[in-house]
Amino acid sequence: MNGLNKSMYDIGSDSAFAILARSQELAKKGNHVINLGIGQPDFPTPPNVVEAAIKAIKDGHHGYTSSNGIPELRESVKEDFYKRNKVSIDSNNILITPGGKSIIFYTLLMFGQPGVEIITPDPGFIAYKSMIDYTGAKAISLPHRMENDFSFDAEELLSLINNKTKLIILNSPANPTGGVVPEKELEKLANGLLEHPEVFILSDEIYSRILFDKHKHHTLLKYPEIKERVIVLDGWSKTYSMTGWRLGFGIYPKKIFNYAEKLAINCHSCVNSASQFAGIEALRGPQDNVDNMIEKFKSRRDFLVNELNKIKNVECKKPGGAFYVFPRIKKNKMNSNEISSYLLEKKFVATVPGSSFGENGEGFIRISYANNIENLERFISCLKDFMNE
């Protein structure tokens, strides 16, 4: 089409939403479709959070708010961040946004341009590379390998930095793999970045509460030597089952906060009032629902990993966090897109092909276990049938 910004032809999309749409089409035709593709908790938003939003509406909170979020919510984020990470942040450096994706969007608009290189996880969340491509910057793949528990190697990462590198994107626990970066790799990275004082880091910590076994989350803001170059992304969608509320936040270094806020003002003005009051209650209220959800996720993870590894030509690592497994599947030289498509069209089970997440995702599929155990059992049965055909 003539007249469009040429960058529009390079922007990607989220295949999980395309798969969701196709799943809904198949379901309308009377098929029982199990959706293990979308990254959305299958638990309801906690009732106390819902009630807080209703109260906010009844109390007349219907208008614009501050572009960076209401002060009470930013203070709640500050308190919660310290409680979980023992790191103090300034509430004036917090930008409340309509979902965590906004932070990716604004940050890459700030740093991305032709001639710039941005290091991004591979496999990694689809929106990272989509937005890098849109800005005209060059995406540099940072491999997250199965044999390394889907973490990165800090020395390999540091070797990718040159004078064109402006931003590094990290994600732990990770989408699509569930991999958790060990503290030792983060320490190596923080020390190594002292030699690259112009490079910033976007640390996507949206799954930081969803951890299993002995895994612990380590925010990059804990390292004072790089703290003024770290942007943290987090939010309510995953932890509190609030995907549709569209509520996230970014913690920006003071020297670039105003630029991020200007993008927010030009884009969304502010986040809706009721969601912000719900966000306060989520952080300050009881956490029983969160703890229960994580326990359910853990039991589902254990079931899937155990059953997947019983199937010939299927190999699955036990993820340390998030709510995905990322098994390698070998079947008649089929690629990941062909496998995922077959499972949806013939077995009515939606998954996401690993190639959607980068070149290093080829040969894998992403399975969300944000679904009940009965559906996960059915998926295993369908996959066994497929592998035996």
N, C-alpha and C positions, 0 to 999 in steps of 0.2 A: 504493500500500500504506500503510495506516495505521500509525503508530507510528515511522516512520523520521524521522531528522533531515531537515528540509525541504531542506537543502543537498544531500542525496543526489540530488535530482531535477535538480540543475544540473550535476553533475559529468560531464565528458566522458570519452571513452576514446581509445585510440590506434588510428586507423583502419588503420595498417599491420599491426597484429596481427589485426584482423578480416579484412583482405585475405589475410593469410597463412593464416588458417583456411579461407577460401573456396578458396584455391589448393590446399590440401591435400585438400579435398573433391573438387575437379575432378580432381586427380591420382589419387585412389583409384578414379575411374571410368575410368581408363585414358588420360587426356589427358596429353600432355607439356606441363606448365606451367612457364614460365620466371618465376621470382619476382624481379622488379626493384623490389619494394615495400619489403621489410624492410631496415632499416639495420644490416646485419650483415656484417662482412668474410667473404669466402669462403675465407679462409686458415685453416689450423689454428693453434691456440695453439702458440707455439714449443716444441720438445721439452724444452729446458732448463727452461722454466717448469713444464711438466707434471711433470718429474722432481723439481723442488723441492717440489711439492705432495705427490707420492707419498712422498718422504723425510720430510716433515713428519708425514704420517699414520703412517708406520712408526716414527718417533721418539716417537710418543705424544702429539702435539699434537691432542688430541680434545676439550678442554674449553672453557669460557668464556675469553674474553680480556678485556682492558680495553675498556670501552665505546667509547673513542675510537680503538681500534686498538693493536696491539702496538707498543712503542717502536721496535723495529728497522725496522718498516715506515714509521712516521712520520718517522724519521730519513732513510730512503731517499727519501721524497717530498721532504723538505726539500733534500737534496743534489741530486736531479734537477731540482727547480724552480730552484735557483740556477744549475745548469749550463746550463739552457735559457734562463733569463730574466735571469740576473745580478741577481736580487732575493732578498734574505735574508728568510726567514720563520721563525717560531717553531714548532717541532714540536708544542708544546703547544696550538697553535691549529688543528691539523689534526684533522679528524674523519673516520675511515675508515668507509665505509658500504657496504651491499649494493647497489652500483650508483650511478651519478650521479643517477638520478631521486630518490633519497632526499633529496639536498641540495635539489632543487627543492621537494619535499614539505615538508621541515622549514622551509625559509626562508619559504615562502608561509604556512605555519601561524603563523610568528612575526610576519609583517608584515600579513597579510591579515585584514581584518574589515570589516563594513559601514561605509560612510562613507569608506573609504580608496580611493585610486586607485593603480594599479600600471601602469607603462608597460611594454609588452611588444612584441617584434618581430612584424611582420605583413608577409609570412608568417613564421611562427615555429613552433618545436617545439610539438606539440599539448599536451603536459603543462603548459606555462606557463599558458595560458588556462583549461584545465580546472581547475587548482588555484586560480587566482584566483577563478573563478566559485564554486567550492566554499566558499571562505572568506567569501564575501559581498562581497568587494572589487569594484571596478569596473576592468576591463581597458581601458587606454587604448592604442589602436593606434599603433605607431611604424612608419610605412611603410618598407619596404625595396624600392626600385623597380628594375626591370630596367635603366632608363636610367642608374641610378647604380651599376651592377654589383652590385646587391642589397646595398648598404651603406646606412647611414642618414646623414642630414644632422644634424650636431651642433646647429646652430642651430634646426632644426625640433624636435629632441628637447627642447632646453632650453625652447622655447616651450610645450611641453606640461605643464611642471611648474607646480603651484600648491600651495596650503597643504594640499591633501588627498593630495598625492603622497608616498608613503613608500618606494617601491622602484622601481628601474629594472632591467629584465632585458635583458642583452646576450648575443649569441652570435656568436662569430667564431673560426674559420670556421663558417659557419652551416648548420643543418639547417632548411629543405629546399633552400636555394639554392646552397650552396657559396660564398656571398659572403664576402669578407674585408674587414673594416673598416680603412681606411687609418689610419696613425699620426696624420696631421694631424687627423682627426675625433676621435680619442680625446683628443688634446691639447686641442682646443677644448672638448670635453666636460668634461675634468678642470678646466680653468680656469673654465668656466661654473658648475660645481657648487660653487665656492667661495661663490656667492651663495645656495646651498641646503644649508646645513650639516646639515639633518635627514634628507636623502634618502640612502638606501643603494643599493648597486648589486650585483646578482647577475650575475657574469660567467661565463657557461657557456663553458668553454675545452676541452671534451671532444675537439674535433677539432684542437687546437693543434699536434699533430705532423704532421698530414696536410695539407701545403702544397705547392704547385707553383710552377714558374717562379721569379720573384724575390720572391714574397710572403713576408713575415715575420710572425711572431706577436708581438703586443705585449700583455702582460698589463696589466690596469688597476692591478695592485699596484705597477707601476713609478712611479706618480705619487704622490709623498709627500703632496701636498696632499689627496688623497682616500683614502689607503691605509687609514685606520681606519674607512672606511665600505664597503669592498669585500669581497665574499664571492666566492671563486673556486670553481667546480665543475670537476672533472677526474676522470680515472679510467683504467682499463686496458682497457675494453671494445673501443674502436675501434682504438687504437694497437697493442694486443697480441693482437687477435682473442680476447678473453676475455669475450664477451658473457654466456655462461652461467655464468661464475664469480661474477658479481655482486660486483664490487669497484670502488668509486669513492671519492672523497674530496672534502671541502670544506675550504677555508681560511677561517676566520671571524675577524673582528676580536675581540680579546681581550674587549672589553666585552660581547659577546653570545654568546661561545662556549659558556658554561655552559648557556644556554637551548637551543641546538641539541643539546648533548650530552644534556640531560634528555629531549628529544623522542626521541632515539635510544634511550636506556635504556628509555623507555616503549614504544617500538615494536619494535625488533629486538634489543635487549640488546647484541649485538656481532656482528661479521662472523665467519663460520666460519674456524677457525684455518688450515686448509690453504690456502685462497685467499690469506690474508695472507702466508704464506711464499712462495707463488707470485709474489705482487706484488713482493716484495723482489727475487727473482731477475729478474723482468721488467725492473725499473729498473736493477739493478746488473750484469746479465749482458750478453752480446753483443747488439748492436742490428741485426745483419745482416738478420734476418727483417723487421724494421720497414722498413728501407731498401728491401729488395726489394719489399715490399708496396706502398710508396708509388710506386715506379717503375712497377709494374704498373698501379696506379690511374691514374697519369698517362697512360700509353699508351691505356688504355681511355677516359679522359676525352677525349683528343684525337680518338680514333676517333669517339666518339658525337657530339661537338660538330660535327665536320666533316660527318658523314653527316646529322645532323638538319637542318643548315642548307642541305642540298641539296634538302630536301623542301619543296614549295610549301606555304605557309601554316603553316610551322613555323619558329620563331625561337628560337635558343638561345645564350645568353651562355656564354663559357668561364669556369667557376668557378675560383677561386683556391685552394680547399681542400675538405676533406671528401671524400665519394665519391658525390655526387649531381649530376645536371644537372636543371635546372628550365626546360624549354622552354615557350614559349607556343605553343598549338595552336589553330587556327581551323578548325572543321569544321561546316558546316551549322547554325550557331547552337547547337550542342551545348555544354553546360557541362562543366566539368572532371570532375564526377562521372560524367556520362553517357559521356564519352570513356574514362575509366579503367575503368568497368564494361564497356563494349563490348569493350575490348581484352582484358579478363580472360575474359569469358563467350564471346566469339566467336573471339578470336585466341589465347587461353590465355597471355597475358602479363600479369603483375601489376605495376601501377604504383599510385601514390597520387595522388588528385585534389588539385590545388593548393588547392581551397577548404577542405580539411581543416586547412590551416595558417593560415587567416584570410581575411578578405574580399579582401585584396590578392593572394591566391593564386589567385583565380578566373581561369580562362583558361589555367592552367598545369597540368602534371603533374610529379610528382617521380619521377625514374628513378634507382635505385641502380645504380652500375656495380661493385658488389661481386659480380661474377659474371664468368664466363669470356667471352672474346672471341667464341666461337662462339655463345653465347646472345645476346650483344649484337648480333651480325650478324643473327641470326634476328629479334630485336626490330625492327631497322631494316626488314627485309623485311616484317614484319607491319604496321608503321606505314605504310609506303608503300602497301601494299594497302588499308589502311583509308582513307587519305587520298584514294585514287583511286576508291573505291567511290561 
